Amino acid sequence: MVRWTNLIMLFGCMALPMLAQVPKQSDSPGQVSGPERGSGTAGQTATAPAATTYPLDLFPDFSAIMIGSRAEHGEGASQGHIYRLGKRMRMEEPGGRGYFITDLNSGETYGILEAGCIHDDHPYIRAIPFYVAGNADATVTRASAGKESVDGHSCQIEDITVSSPMLANPQKMRFWEAEDLQGFPIKIEFLLPAGHGPTIRYKNVVLGPQDPTLFFHPKSCQPLPQPTASHDHKKPPAP
């Protein structure tokens, strides 16, 4: 019983911080709009922005080491390998206790850990920001924000905004897209209303097809128990 409690806490604590902000996604791609990189000049506004895509949708197959997560404050320290094959992502648990596989279409996740296999309908937190803009009603805008060198990579900087009727607030992010990695963002910062938010970095990025066996999981896993409200209502003390 104790080992399952620990597993549930691990799964739940990592997934919950983003669940209130990211809706379940459909199989249909989101609607996106915004200026293409390099269109227009400084101080000018493009009259007819060209249609574009969510930047991370351009990288359906890759592996990398992910440092930080949406659940951490500032520069995150948690570290683990991630792999993507089409619409599936495998993310190693930073503590080395197992891995998670999230379907980027549905958000459905399987956790394969030391204590066993568990299943939930929500994405694992380290699937963010790859699971963020696939909802059919989502709109993505992109704006160039300059150029900078990060970890030895010359990067184009883009400000990305994802809006959807199902999001409480638009999700704003800044991407540092490495020119020598076909534009893969090696640094992503979440821009919050109060200022700068969590920052994720990616290193040892390898673009290309991944081993399909990395994404296998048991057909039957224990569902993640949902929290239930307590029905024990204590009477107030007598005056």
Solvent accessible surface area in square Angstrom, and as a share of the most:
residue,aa,sasa,rsa
1,M,187,0.83
2,V,112,0.64
3,R,143,0.52
4,W,52,0.18
5,T,57,0.33
6,N,85,0.43
7,L,6,0.03
8,I,48,0.24
9,M,113,0.50
10,L,28,0.14
11,F,0,0.00
12,G,14,0.13
13,C,84,0.50
14,M,41,0.18
15,A,4,0.03
16,L,113,0.56
17,P,59,0.37
18,M,3,0.01
19,L,40,0.20
20,A,90,0.70
21,Q,64,0.29
22,V,12,0.07
23,P,14,0.09
24,K,94,0.40
25,Q,18,0.08
26,S,50,0.32
27,D,117,0.61
28,S,55,0.36
29,P,117,0.73
30,G,18,0.18
31,Q,125,0.56
32,V,35,0.20
33,S,48,0.31
34,G,4,0.04
35,P,44,0.27
36,E,94,0.42
37,R,99,0.36
38,G,69,0.67
39,S,57,0.37
40,G,50,0.48
41,T,89,0.52
42,A,107,0.83
43,G,90,0.87
44,Q,125,0.56
45,T,125,0.73
46,A,39,0.30
47,T,140,0.82
48,A,85,0.66
49,P,77,0.48
50,A,42,0.33
51,A,83,0.65
52,T,23,0.13
53,T,59,0.35
54,Y,3,0.01
55,P,3,0.02
56,L,1,0.00
57,D,66,0.34
58,L,102,0.51
59,F,12,0.05
60,P,58,0.36
61,D,39,0.20
62,F,0,0.00
63,S,17,0.11
64,A,1,0.01
65,I,18,0.09
66,M,0,0.00
67,I,37,0.19
68,G,0,0.00
69,S,1,0.00
70,R,21,0.08
71,A,36,0.28
72,E,43,0.19
73,H,175,0.78
74,G,36,0.35
75,E,104,0.47
76,G,10,0.10
77,A,88,0.68
78,S,28,0.18
79,Q,85,0.38
80,G,10,0.09
81,H,82,0.37
82,I,0,0.00
83,Y,40,0.15
84,R,6,0.02
85,L,32,0.16
86,G,30,0.29
87,K,93,0.39
88,R,89,0.32
89,M,0,0.00
90,R,36,0.13
91,M,0,0.00
92,E,38,0.17
93,E,10,0.05
94,P,44,0.28
95,G,53,0.51
96,G,64,0.62
97,R,110,0.40
98,G,18,0.17
99,Y,43,0.17
100,F,0,0.00
101,I,6,0.03
102,T,0,0.00
103,D,48,0.25
104,L,6,0.03
105,N,38,0.20
106,S,37,0.24
107,G,0,0.00
108,E,58,0.26
109,T,0,0.00
110,Y,33,0.12
111,G,0,0.00
112,I,34,0.17
113,L,17,0.08
114,E,134,0.60
115,A,15,0.11
116,G,27,0.26
117,C,19,0.12
118,I,0,0.00
119,H,38,0.17
120,D,8,0.04
121,D,74,0.38
122,H,61,0.27
123,P,7,0.05
124,Y,0,0.00
125,I,1,0.00
126,R,0,0.00
127,A,0,0.00
128,I,1,0.00
129,P,0,0.00
130,F,11,0.05
131,Y,1,0.00
132,V,3,0.02
133,A,6,0.05
134,G,22,0.21
135,N,12,0.06
136,A,38,0.29
137,D,84,0.44
138,A,1,0.01
139,T,50,0.29
140,V,0,0.00
141,T,60,0.35
142,R,22,0.08
143,A,48,0.37
144,S,71,0.46
145,A,38,0.30
146,G,38,0.37
147,K,122,0.52
148,E,84,0.38
149,S,80,0.51
150,V,11,0.06
151,D,102,0.53
152,G,76,0.73
153,H,46,0.21
154,S,48,0.31
155,C,0,0.00
156,Q,40,0.18
157,I,13,0.07
158,E,2,0.01
159,D,39,0.20
160,I,0,0.00
161,T,32,0.19
162,V,0,0.00
163,S,42,0.27
164,S,16,0.10
165,P,113,0.71
166,M,108,0.48
167,L,16,0.08
168,A,85,0.66
169,N,101,0.52
170,P,71,0.45
171,Q,9,0.04
172,K,101,0.43
173,M,0,0.00
174,R,72,0.26
175,F,0,0.00
176,W,15,0.05
177,E,2,0.01
178,A,0,0.00
179,E,77,0.35
180,D,97,0.50
181,L,32,0.16
182,Q,146,0.65
183,G,11,0.11
184,F,0,0.00
185,P,0,0.00
186,I,3,0.02
187,K,32,0.14
188,I,0,0.00
189,E,19,0.08
190,F,0,0.00
191,L,46,0.23
192,L,64,0.32
193,P,138,0.87
194,A,111,0.86
195,G,35,0.34
196,H,151,0.68
197,G,7,0.07
198,P,8,0.05
199,T,9,0.05
200,I,0,0.00
201,R,59,0.22
202,Y,5,0.02
203,K,85,0.36
204,N,104,0.53
205,V,20,0.11
206,V,91,0.52
207,L,51,0.25
208,G,22,0.22
209,P,123,0.77
210,Q,25,0.11
211,D,71,0.37
212,P,74,0.47
213,T,77,0.45
214,L,46,0.23
215,F,2,0.01
216,F,125,0.52
217,H,67,0.30
218,P,60,0.38
219,K,201,0.85
220,S,100,0.64
221,C,23,0.14
222,Q,76,0.34
223,P,89,0.56
224,L,21,0.10
225,P,70,0.44
226,Q,109,0.48
227,P,130,0.81
228,T,125,0.73
229,A,81,0.63
230,S,79,0.51
231,H,159,0.71
232,D,123,0.64
233,H,156,0.70
234,K,192,0.81
235,K,183,0.78
236,P,115,0.72
237,P,124,0.78
238,A,94,0.73
239,P,181,1.14
